[in-house]
Amino acid sequence: MRTIFVSFVCVVGLLSVSLVGLVVAHQGEEPPKKEFEELTKEEQLYIKQCAACHNWGGTGKGIFRPLIGITDRLEQAQVVAIIKKGREETGMPAFPDLTDPEMEALYTYLSTLKPSNPKQDSEKAEEKPDQGQVRQPLPVSALYWMNKPVTQPVIDAYTLAEEHAALFDELPCFCNCAPLGHNSLLECYRTTHAMSCSLCRLEATRAGRLSKKGESNAQVAQQIVKQFWHRRVKPQ
């Protein structure tokens, strides 16, 4: 009996170490190159206003086109007009409240985004990732080892993230998590962030329902922007 008990303790201990290691691995992967506080004012403004959809560095994802080289393709007045008025056909919201100095700062930052080689262009956004390389969220089983309440809505949301990881990686998150280095809704589920963020969970629920109805990833992304942009946690 003592041998069985010792074996049980060993198994539990190994399981604990494995789960903690998994959590640390997820939380420690792919940090931003700089801390948010280390960025210039122009970079910080971009991260707060644009990175939810277009990513750090303007690399884009899914239906959200990359911004690399945009100032080489468009005049400043054209870029400003797009930002101020938005583009309904692509789902991009308008930013009419940005001041002229903020617009100038954004354009200054965008002008620094240059292709790393002549072949890099906006078509890169249409490349589909290899399904074998889709990043994964924290497994639901790992949540019980966190120092946060594991409620049914949390379980449901992380389950959806597991089922739709590739989709979540193409969706923006409007909880103002871009300054944390997040590049998609999936990032919120690769850490414990979504456990305490109701907006992340609402987006997950909506995305799951739309996907179940047969909507494509692009259609889901457009609906997420349409529904949650105005409910976003606005940058300070």
C-alpha distance (Angstrom), angle and dihedral (degrees) to the residues before:
residue distance angle dihedral
M1 . . .
R2 3.80 . .
T3 3.80 89.9 .
I4 3.81 90.8 53.1
F5 3.81 91.0 49.1
V6 3.81 92.6 49.9
S7 3.80 90.5 48.2
F8 3.81 90.3 50.4
V9 3.82 91.3 51.1
C10 3.79 90.6 49.4
V11 3.79 92.2 50.8
V12 3.82 91.5 49.2
G13 3.79 90.4 48.0
L14 3.79 93.0 50.4
L15 3.80 90.5 46.9
S16 3.80 90.5 51.5
V17 3.79 92.4 50.4
S18 3.81 91.0 48.0
L19 3.79 94.5 49.9
V20 3.80 93.7 44.9
G21 3.79 89.4 48.8
L22 3.80 90.1 50.4
V23 3.79 91.7 51.2
V24 3.79 92.9 47.9
A25 3.79 90.1 48.3
H26 3.80 92.2 52.2
Q27 3.79 93.9 44.7
G28 3.77 94.2 46.0
E29 3.81 99.7 46.2
E30 3.78 124.6 107.4
P31 3.81 101.6 -2.2
P32 3.79 117.4 -174.6
K33 3.78 114.6 -89.1
K34 3.80 89.3 -116.4
E35 3.76 134.5 24.3
F36 3.80 111.4 -105.9
E37 3.81 91.6 -114.9
E38 3.81 89.8 56.5
L39 3.81 93.8 58.4
T40 3.79 124.6 98.8
K41 3.80 119.0 -103.0
E42 3.81 89.0 -105.1
E43 3.80 91.6 52.8
Q44 3.80 92.2 46.3
L45 3.79 91.2 51.9
Y46 3.80 90.6 50.9
I47 3.81 92.2 48.3
K48 3.80 91.9 50.1
Q49 3.80 96.7 45.5
C50 3.79 108.2 26.8
A51 3.80 112.9 17.6
A52 3.83 95.9 81.3
C53 3.80 88.3 74.3
H54 3.80 106.2 16.4
N55 3.82 99.5 38.0
W56 3.78 132.4 -133.6
G57 3.78 107.6 -48.8
G58 3.81 92.8 18.0
T59 3.81 94.7 -89.2
G60 3.81 93.4 143.5
K61 3.81 128.8 -152.2
G62 3.78 137.3 -140.3
I63 3.81 109.8 -23.3
F64 3.80 91.5 -9.1
R65 3.76 105.8 97.4
P66 3.81 121.4 -135.6
L67 3.79 115.2 -104.7
I68 3.77 95.2 -151.2
G69 3.80 108.2 128.1
I70 3.81 94.2 4.3
T71 3.81 92.6 132.7
D72 3.81 88.9 55.2
R73 3.81 90.3 55.7
L74 3.81 100.6 39.5
E75 3.78 136.0 40.0
Q76 3.81 118.6 -115.5
A77 3.82 91.8 -107.2
Q78 3.81 90.2 54.4
V79 3.81 92.9 49.9
V80 3.80 91.7 47.9
A81 3.82 91.0 48.9
I82 3.80 91.6 52.6
I83 3.79 91.9 49.7
K84 3.80 94.6 46.2
K85 3.82 97.7 42.9
G86 3.80 101.9 28.3
R87 3.80 124.8 -148.7
E88 3.78 114.3 -92.9
E89 3.81 93.4 -170.2
T90 3.80 91.1 61.0
G91 3.80 96.5 35.9
M92 3.80 93.4 -113.2
P93 3.82 110.5 149.7
A94 3.79 123.3 -136.1
F95 3.80 124.2 -106.3
P96 3.82 101.5 -157.0
D97 3.80 93.8 151.8
L98 3.80 96.2 63.2
T99 3.79 110.8 111.4
D100 3.80 124.0 -126.6
P101 3.85 91.7 -105.5
E102 3.83 89.2 51.2
M103 3.80 90.7 49.3
E104 3.78 89.5 50.2
A105 3.80 90.3 49.5
L106 3.81 92.1 49.9
Y107 3.78 92.1 49.2
T108 3.80 90.0 48.6
Y109 3.79 90.4 54.3
L110 3.81 93.5 44.3
S111 3.79 89.6 52.8
T112 3.82 88.9 61.9
L113 3.82 92.0 59.2
K114 3.78 103.1 95.5
P115 3.82 130.1 165.2
S116 3.79 113.4 -97.8
N117 3.82 88.6 -138.0
P118 3.82 136.6 8.0
K119 3.83 92.8 -99.7
Q120 3.79 94.4 58.8
D121 3.82 109.7 100.8
S122 3.77 143.4 136.7
E123 3.81 93.1 -71.7
K124 3.80 88.2 74.2
A125 3.80 87.5 81.2
E126 3.80 89.9 65.8
E127 3.80 93.7 59.0
K128 3.76 110.8 111.0
P129 3.82 117.6 -138.7
D130 3.75 119.6 -120.0
Q131 3.79 106.5 -95.3
G132 3.78 89.9 -133.9
Q133 3.79 89.5 61.7
V134 3.80 98.4 52.4
R135 3.79 109.1 132.7
Q136 3.76 117.1 -122.7
P137 3.82 133.4 -136.5
L138 3.76 125.5 -128.7
P139 3.81 108.1 -71.1
V140 3.78 115.5 -112.3
S141 3.80 89.6 -119.4
A142 3.81 90.1 63.3
L143 3.80 93.3 56.4
Y144 3.79 93.0 74.3
W145 3.80 89.8 66.6
M146 3.80 93.0 58.6
N147 3.77 125.3 98.2
K148 3.81 90.3 -120.5
P149 3.82 132.7 90.0
V150 3.80 113.0 -90.3
T151 3.79 101.8 -148.1
Q152 3.80 126.6 174.3
P153 3.84 92.6 -102.5
V154 3.81 88.6 54.2
I155 3.81 91.5 49.7
D156 3.79 91.6 47.3
A157 3.81 93.2 49.2
Y158 3.82 95.4 48.2
T159 3.81 89.2 45.8
L160 3.80 89.2 55.4
A161 3.80 89.4 48.7
E162 3.81 89.5 54.6
E163 3.81 91.7 48.2
H164 3.81 95.6 45.1
A165 3.82 104.1 29.8
A166 3.82 94.3 138.5
L167 3.81 91.3 49.5
F168 3.81 93.9 46.5
D169 3.81 88.7 51.7
E170 3.82 88.9 61.9
L171 3.81 95.9 47.9
P172 3.80 127.5 91.0
C173 3.77 120.9 -129.5
F174 3.79 118.7 -141.1
C175 3.80 100.2 -164.2
N176 3.83 90.1 100.8
C177 3.80 92.6 -105.8
A178 3.83 96.2 135.9
P179 3.83 90.9 94.6
L180 3.82 85.6 61.6
G181 3.79 89.3 62.0
H182 3.81 95.4 -99.9
N183 3.80 115.2 151.6
S184 3.80 99.6 -178.7
L185 3.79 144.5 4.9
L186 3.80 88.0 -90.6
E187 3.81 90.2 65.8
C188 3.80 89.2 65.1
Y189 3.80 88.3 57.8
R190 3.79 95.8 45.0
T191 3.80 86.1 68.9
T192 3.80 133.9 30.9
H193 3.81 90.6 -92.9
A194 3.81 95.2 106.0
M195 3.80 91.3 52.2
S196 3.80 89.5 75.8
C197 3.82 100.4 27.0
S198 3.80 114.7 89.1
L199 3.81 92.9 -173.3
C200 3.81 91.1 57.6
R201 3.79 89.5 51.9
L202 3.81 93.3 47.2
E203 3.80 90.2 52.5
A204 3.80 90.2 49.3
T205 3.80 92.4 50.8
R206 3.80 92.5 48.9
A207 3.81 92.7 46.0
G208 3.80 91.3 49.4
R209 3.80 92.4 51.6
L210 3.80 93.3 47.9
S211 3.80 91.8 48.3
K212 3.80 90.7 49.5
K213 3.80 88.8 54.4
G214 3.79 89.0 57.9
E215 3.80 99.4 -102.3
S216 3.81 115.1 155.1
N217 3.80 121.3 -118.4
A218 3.81 89.5 -103.5
Q219 3.81 92.1 51.5
V220 3.80 91.5 47.7
A221 3.81 90.8 50.2
Q222 3.80 91.8 51.7
Q223 3.80 91.5 49.7
I224 3.81 92.2 48.2
V225 3.81 90.5 53.6
K226 3.79 91.8 45.9
Q227 3.81 94.0 49.7
F228 3.80 103.0 36.2
W229 3.80 106.6 30.2
H230 3.80 92.2 85.0
R231 3.80 90.9 43.7
R232 3.78 93.2 52.3
V233 3.79 123.2 129.0
K234 3.78 98.4 -108.6
P235 3.83 117.9 -131.4
Q236 3.76 115.9 -106.2
